Amino acid sequence: MPAHPAFSIHTYGCQMNVRDSDLLARRLRAAGFAEAASEDEADVVLVNSCSVREKAEEKAIGKLGMLCAARRDRPALVVGLTGCMANRLGPDVFGLVPGLSFSVGPRAAGPAIVGLVRRALDGAKGMFVPDTDGRTVARSHGHTIEQSDNLAVSRSDRQTVGPCDRATAPASFVTILFGCNQRCSYCIVPSVRGGEESRDPRAIVAEVREEAARGAKDVCLLGQSVMRYGRMGFAWPEDLPSPMGFSEPLPRLLEYVAREVPEVRRLRFTSGHPSGVTDELVRAMREIPAVCPHLHLPMQSGSDRILREMRRGYDSARYLAAVRRLREGVPDIAITTDIIVGYPGETEEDFEATRRVMEEAGFDNAFVFKYSPRPGTPSSLLEDDVPDKEKRRRDQVLLADQDARGQRCNDRWVGRTVEVLAEGPSLRNPARWSGRTGQNKIVVFDPAPGLRAGDFVRVSVSSARPQTLYGELVL
């Protein structure tokens, strides 16, 4: 084993995977490992994978294959897999990626990672650690690694995972809800991340407080279906009353976090579901100053027939009612969404219904995905009968619609002054800086001397594009 092993983590997928990678980095640093400047300088490379779409898995498999092939020149290199794909493929991944050192599920990864990396550096290969409640731990070359080896992930471990230990960053993520019980027909998340489990509010506040100490001013609370926080197997602590009179767990949590960690000036939560857009939640978004006027509310389709097939639990009328409730109750709210095109059986009529509902909802932004079947989901048993060429056409139509809609939404900000959390130099023009508004809109502006990432500045918006605002600092 190298005297001071260095690691690198390559992350695919959602914000929850970003957060998981932060946790893994913290665990490895605490155990004495160093973070490599690049993958080429690392002794250990981890790939944190996503299984939500086929293309994401293909990218992760390709990346793992290239890393393992690099062993011809770097025979001591350790290559590990974590994330949803590790659970979905199980031990079969070792046949797909010869030379893979280990594979570990996303819930098991935190407590297991240090022991796995150390064993791999000592020469072990083919180790697999599924997500469990501590009953089964790991298999390596056909034998079990005992629980005494500290590879098991317990319920308490999952409830008390700590913050990432990284350089100061103005925005951060904190997981509040593990797993998902929604069981949408196309989604593999419940199979690879398990059922819903809400974290204790005190543990959440402790983590947000540590994120604030590291410089976070904007914290996003994460859950696969975040509005179900506290609904399953959870009772809000009786000794944590709500001064604002909230009774629902998520509004109470937002109030509690905002009150206990005032250094965090912006609170967000994602991803939403229209069933969670209650009067209490709308009031919390309106009356708690730290809660941002932005919600990501996946719709997936505007066709009632397709929504039933998807098992989404609402129709277009209920979805639009939730949007109206938000817009009436929260001034200047920005609403973004996810859409799937080409779901099995989606007709042109279904597609046009999606276009109409998207226009009526007036989304600020939309993320459009072409349907791909995921093994083990109910929809994978259906014929994938929309040709790929047609999926691409529908994708492009919706993106063009959204560009026009996004332009109209952003034009309303021209001439106004907005508060921006500065993030750093713009990716496209390093001479300028970018940041985000409370509505999560990107703003590009010329920096002033002494400006630092994490500063709040006022920007007068002078022009707009469909996904970006441009302006000048108001000094």
N, C-alpha and C positions, 0 to 999 in steps of 0.2 A: 504494500500500500504506500502511495506517495506520502512524504512527510506532512505536506499541507495540501490535501486534495482540493481541487477547484471544480465547481459545478456550473452548469448552464441549464436554463429551463426554457423550452419552446412551447408556447401556449396557443391552442386553437379554441374557438368557441366563444361562449358567452362570458358576461361579467363574473359569473360564479366561478368559472374556470380561472379567470384572472386572479380572483381572490384566493382560490385554492393554491395557485402557483406562488402567491405571496406568502401563504402559510408554509408551504414546503421550503421556500427560501429561508424563512425565519428559523425553521427547525434545523436546517442544515448549518446555517451560520452559528446558531447557538451551540451546535455540536463540534464546532471548530473548523468547518469547511469554509472555503473562500469562494466568492462569486467570480467566475472567470470573466475577463473582458470580452471574450468571444467564444463560440463553440470550438474553434480550432485550438484554443488554449485550455479547454476543459478536460478534466479527467473523468467527469461524469456528466452525461447529457440526459435530461429528462424531457419526454414529450408528453404534455398534458393534453389529452385528446377530447374530441367531441363526436358524438354519435347521432346528433339530431338529423343531419343530412348525409347522404351517401358521399358527396364530394368532400365533406370535412373528414370523413374516415379515410378516403382515398389519399388525401393530403398527408394525414398522419402516418399511414402505412408507407407512403413513399418516403417521407422524412426518416422514419425508422430504418427503412431499407438502406438509404444512403449512409446513415450513421453507422449501421452495422457493417456495411461494405468498407467503411473507412478503417475498419480494424486491420485490414491488410497492411496498412502503414502504421497503425496505432493499436497494436494488439491488446494493450491494457485498458483501452477505452471501455467504460461502463455505459450501457444504453438502457434506460428504463422507461416504461410506459405507465402512465396513470390517466385518470379521467374516465369518462363514460364508456369509451371503447374497451377499456380493460375489463369492465364488468360484462359488456355485451359479448365479447369474443371469448372470455375465459381463457383456459389453457390453450385453446386453438390458436391463439395469436403466435405462439412459439413456432408453429408450422408455417405461418404466413411470413414471419420475420426471423429467419434462422440467425442465431447469435444474440438474440435479445437477452439481456441479463435478468430482468425481472418485469413483472406486470402487477400493478396494485390498484384496487378500486378507489374511487374518489373519497369515500368516507374513511377508508382504512389508511389512506396514504399518509396523513399527518402523523399519527403515532408510529407507523411502520417504517417511514422513509429512512430514518437514520440507520436502523438495523439492516435494512435491505441494502443500502448503499455500501455499508461496511463489509457485508458478506460478499457483495459483488466485487468490491475492490480486492478482496482476498481470493477471488477466483470462482465463486459460486455463479451458476447460470440457471436459467429456467425456473426461477422462483415466482410463484403466483400467490397473491394475497387478495382474496375476494372481500367485498364488503360484508361484514357479519356483525353480530352483537357479541362477539367474543367466543362463539361456540366453535367455529372452525377458523383456523388461523392462516396457515400458508402451506403450500406444497412445493418442494424443491427436489427435482429428480425423483419424484415418486414417494418421497417421505415427508412427514409433517414436521414443520418447525414449531416447537412447543410454545405455549403462551408465555412461559417464563422468559422467552427471548424478547419479550416486549414488542411483539408485532401486532397484537390484537387491538382492535378499536372498540372501546366500550361506550355505552350510552353516555356516561359522564364525560368521556373525552370529547364526544361530539358536541356536548352542551357547552364546553368551556374552552373551545379552541380560541387561541389568543390572536392578537393583531399581527400584522406583518411588520418586520423590522427592516424597513427600507429607508432610502433617502427621503428627505422632506418632499411631500407631494401635496398640492392643494386640493386634490380630489381623491376619494378613497371609497372602498366598498366594505360593507359588513353584512355577513349572512345572518338572517333572522329566522329563516324557515328552510329546513332541509327536505328534499324529496317532493313528491307531488301525488295527490289522490285523484286528479281530474280524469285520467284515463281517456284522453282524446284518442280517436281511432288511429291517427297517423303518428302518434308521438311515442317515442321509446323511453322518455325520461323516467316514468315511474318504474320501469324495469331495470334501469341502470343506476338510478339514484335512490330508489326505495320510496316508501310512503312518507307522508308528511310528519315532520317533527319540529315543533316550535321551540326556540331557545328561550331560556329564562330572561326576563327583561333586565335584571341586574347584570347578567353576563354581557348582554348586548351593550348596556350603558358603559360598562367597564371597558369594552373593546372600542367603542366610539371615543371614550375619553383618551385612550392611548393613541388612537389615530389622530386626535386633535393635538396631542402633545408632540406628534411627529410632523405637524404642520398642516393637517387636513382642515380645510374650511368648508368643504362640500362633501357630505357623506351620503352614499346611496345604500339603502337597506335592501338586501337581496332575498328573493325567494322565487322558486319556479312559478308559484302562483301566490304571490306575496300577500294578497288581500285575504287569504285564508289563514293568516297568522293567528294563532291562538284558538282556532276553531276545533282542533282535534286533540284529545287527551291532554288538555292544558287548562289550568285555572289561574287567572290573574291573581297575583299575591294580594291578600286582603290588606296588608299593611302598606300598600302603594295606592292611595286614593287618587282620584282624578279631580283636581281643583276646578277644571272646566266642565265637569259633569259628564264625561264620556263613559259609556258602558261597554263599547266594543273594543276588543283587544288591540287592533291596529291603531285606531285613533288614540287610545290610551298610551300605546308605546311611543307614538310620535310626540305626544305631549310630554311624556316622561323624559325621552332623550333630549328634546329641545330645552326642557327646564334644567336638567342635570348637566348638560354639556353646552353652555351658551357660546363657547369658543367656536363651535360649528355653526356657522351662520346659515348654511343651506342643508336641508334634509330632503332626500328624494327616496322613492321606493319603486321597485319594479320586479316582475312584470305584473300588470293588472289583469282583472277579469271584470266584465260588466256587472256580475252578481255582487261584487264587492263595493260598487259605487253607491253606498248608502248615504242617507242624509247626514249621518254622523261623520262619515269620512269627508264629505264635501265641506262640512263645517270645520273640520280639523284643517283641511287644506286652506280654507279661507281665513281662519282666525289664529292659527299658530304661525307667527311671522317667519319662522325658519323653514317651514314646509314650502317647497318650490311649487309655483304654478305650472307644473308639467306632469303629464302622466302618459306612460307608454301602455296602451290598451289594445293588445292584439285582437283583431277582428277575424282574420283568416279568410273569410268569404262573406259576400253580401247576399248570397243565395240561401234562402231558408231551407231548401232541400239539401244543399251541400252541408250547411251547418248541422242539420240533423244527422247526416251521414258521418260527419266529423265528431259527433257527440260533444259539441261545444257547450250545450246547456242553455242556449239562448237563441232567439231568432233576430232578424235584422231590426225589428221594431224595438225589442228590448235593448239591443245594443245602442240604437240611436237615442232611446230614452235616457240611457246612462250618459251619453255624450251631452245631451241637452242639460241634464242635471248639473254636470260639471261646468258647462259654459255659463249657465245662469248663476251658479253659486260662486265661481272662482274667476274674478276679473282677469282678462288677458291670458287665460290658461292656454298652453300649447298641448295638443294631443297628437301623439304619434301611434303608429300601428304596424302590425305584421300582416301580410297577405300571402296566401298560397294559391298559385295558379296551376291548373292541370290536375286537380284531384280526380281520382277515378270517377268517370261518368259526368264530369263537368261539361255541360253543353255551352254553346254560344249564348243561349239565354241566361244560363247561370252566370257566365262571365260578365255579361252586360248588367246583370243585377249588382254584381260587385262594383262595377264602375259607378253605377247610380248611387249606391249607398256610400261609397268613398267620397263622392262629390257632396252628398248631403251632410256627411260628418265633417267635412272641411278640414281634413288632416293637415297638420303642419309638415309632417314627413311620413313616409311609408317605406317599409322594407319588404320587398317583394321576392318571394322564393318560388322556384319551380318545384313542384311535388316530386319527391322520390320515395319509393316504398322502403320502409325500414323493417327488416326481418323481425318477426315476433309481434308485430302490431296487427290489429284487426284489418286495417286497410291494405296490408301487404297481401291479404288473401283475395283482394279484388283485382280485376284486370286493369293494369296501368294503360288505359286505352286512349289517352290524349297524346298524340304524337309529339315528340320532343320539339319539332319545328313549330308546332302550334303553341306549345308551352312558352317557347322563346318569344313568339309573336305577342302573346298575351302579356308576358312580362314587360316587353318593351312598350306596349300600349299603356299599361298602368303606370310605368315610370314616366312616360311623356305626360300623361294626365297629372301626375303628382308634381312634375316640374312646373306646370302651369298653375296648379293650386298652391304650391309652395311659394311661387313668385308673388301671388296675390296676398298670401299670408304675411310674407316678409315686407312687402311694399307698405303695409300698415305701420311698420316701425320706422320708416324713413321720416326724418324730421324730429324724432323723439330722442330723448337721452335715456340710456339704459345703464344699469349697474352690471359690470363685467368682472368676473373672477379671472384675473390674468393667469395664463397657463405657461406662456413662453413663446419663443419665436415661431412664426407660422411655418408650417411644413413646406408650403409652396414658395414662400418668400421670406427667408430668414431675417431680412431687414425690417420686417413688420412683425408684430406680435398678434397672438390670437387668445381668445378666452371665451367664456360662456356666460350667458344671461341665466336668470332663474328659470326661464323657459327652455333652457338647454340649447339655445341658439348660438351658433358659432359667430363671433364678432372679430373681425380683423381690423387692426388700427396701428398707427405709428406710435412706438413707445416713447416715454419721457425718460430722461436720465435718472438712474437709480431705481427704475421699476424692477420689481422682483416677482417671480412666480408666487402666487398666493395673495398678491395685493388685490384689493377691490378698487376698481377705477370706474369713472363715469365716462361714457362714450356717446357722443352725438352721432346718430346714424345718418349717413349721407346718401347711401345707396344700398341696394339689396340684390342678391341673386337667390335662386330657389332654396338653397341650403345655407347661405352665408349672408351676414350683414357686414357692412363696411362703414367705418366712421373715424372720427377724430376725438382724441382725449379732451375732456373738459377739465381744465386744471383749476 
